[in-house]
Amino acid sequence: MQTFEKTITVSKDDLDQLNHVNNVRYVQWVQDIAEAHWLKNAPKTILDNYFWVMLSHNIQYKGEALLGDELTIKTFVSKSEGLTSIRHVEITNNTNNKLIVTSETKWCFMNTATKKPARIPTEVAKLFD
C-alpha cells in the first residue's frame, strides 16, 4: 500500500485559545493530505471526470501539538472497491516522536457529469496500491 506524506510546522494560525492545535485544524489537514495525494496520482482524464465526497469520518486525538512543532502527516488508502474507498491519516509530532492523531475516512467516488456515485475503476484503485 502506497503512502504519501508531508511535513508542516505549527503556526500561530493553527492554535486555539488553549495554545495548542485546534481540533478543526487537524480535520482540515486530513482533508488537505487526501486531496494532495489524489491530485498527485490521478491523471487529468480522471480528474476531469471524477471527484470524491466524504461519507463518514472518524478522528482520534491522542496528543497535542504546540506552536513551532514539526508534524508529519501521512496518508494511505487501505481499501477501494465498489463505490467507496477507505483512507487513513496519521499525524506524528516530530518534536517528541509521538503519534497525535489517527483518522479513517470513507469516501464515495463520484461522476462529475452526473453528480452520482460511480464504481471505482481498476485504474483508479491501482493509483494507491
VENPEDA-V343673 format. One record per residue. N is the residue number from 1. RES is the residue in one small letter. PSI is psi in whole degrees, 0 to 359 (999 if undefined). Layout:
# VENPEDA-V343673
<<N/RES/PSI> <N/RES/PSI>>
This chain:
# VENPEDA-V343673
<<1/m/129> <2/q/137> <3/t/157> <4/f/136> <5/e/161> <6/k/159> <7/t/136> <8/i/163> <9/t/131> <10/v/127> <11/s/171> <12/k/325> <13/d/343> <14/d/349> <15/l/153> <16/d/191> <17/q/346> <18/l/4> <19/n/31> <20/h/168> <21/v/130> <22/n/139> <23/n/323> <24/v/327> <25/r/320> <26/y/317> <27/v/319> <28/q/318> <29/w/323> <30/v/314> <31/q/318> <32/d/318> <33/i/325> <34/a/314> <35/e/317> <36/a/320> <37/h/316> <38/w/311> <39/l/327> <40/k/322> <41/n/328> <42/a/133> <43/p/160> <44/k/321> <45/t/323> <46/i/314> <47/l/324> <48/d/338> <49/n/350> <50/y/157> <51/f/172> <52/w/146> <53/v/146> <54/m/129> <55/l/318> <56/s/156> <57/h/127> <58/n/125> <59/i/138> <60/q/128> <61/y/123> <62/k/352> <63/g/189> <64/e/161> <65/a/146> <66/l/169> <67/l/128> <68/g/347> <69/d/142> <70/e/128> <71/l/142> <72/t/127> <73/i/118> <74/k/140> <75/t/155> <76/f/156> <77/v/125> <78/s/338> <79/k/135> <80/s/112> <81/e/152> <82/g/238> <83/l/351> <84/t/162> <85/s/144> <86/i/122> <87/r/138> <88/h/147> <89/v/137> <90/e/134> <91/i/122> <92/t/136> <93/n/106> <94/n/339> <95/t/322> <96/n/6> <97/n/28> <98/k/139> <99/l/122> <100/i/340> <101/v/138> <102/t/150> <103/s/144> <104/e/126> <105/t/136> <106/k/122> <107/w/146> <108/c/133> <109/f/129> <110/m/145> <111/n/126> <112/t/318> <113/a/317> <114/t/342> <115/k/30> <116/k/157> <117/p/147> <118/a/148> <119/r/140> <120/i/116> <121/p/152> <122/t/320> <123/e/328> <124/v/314> <125/a/321> <126/k/343> <127/l/338> <128/f/9> <129/d/999>>
